[in-house]
């Protein structure tokens, strides 16, 4: 395993394991204190916690969450925006609006034809769906490809097809104080997030993601940048934009 793989897995996979352990603890305490719940199969423990909130059990969860000092409104808002953006692509989003206002981070939700405004505990969050943007390369790409949960792959593919654009990869807030890697396209309008099917305003992206930028690359310079990678970095089984970001992260780490 390369140094890059060890670094990536310590943040991405080990972080996810720690989140799942915390969420499992929450679910166990909830069921022991109140009643057992039959959850759908193949969903994460963290999504089970969010499902309880959406279905009106927040008041019962709050005393349990109070014992966890690092519950993240940022990560919760990422989950909410993901559901808003993706449901707009595949179905009628009306079905999820009521559940969203059950979350502790949300004061209110305002919905337009192709945009959402969330009044949250962290501030106003504004996003627009990608298919209706004036930026035609972005809108056409979003209509053509379903990029759900494929942020690195979508960013690389878009840069390959539209080399004048810039992509970034950052560490962003995850639940319970963890972080994870996320890639997106930067434009004059804001941050194009293909994985969540939304355009974030720059201010909203900062509020919800709390990004720690690792790398910025233009499509025109992708191939040259990739030639500079070496055996310490992530192998080529990983997305090129993720490989570049982890390489930059390694170079900027203090040496022992």
Secondary structure, 3 states (H helix, E strand, C coil): CCHHHHHHHHHHHHHHHHHHHHHHHHHHHHHHHCCCCCCCCCCCHHHHHHHHHHCCCHHHHHHHHCCCCCCCHHHHHHHHHHHHHHHHHHCCCHHHHHHHCCCCCEEEEEECCCEEEEEECCEEEEEEEHHHCCCHHHHHHHHHCCCCCCHHHHHHHHHHHCCCCEEEEEEEECHHHCEEEEEEEECCCCEEEHHHCEEECHHHHHHHHCCEEEEEEEHHHHHHHHHCCCCCCCCCCCCHHHHHHHHHHHHHCCCC
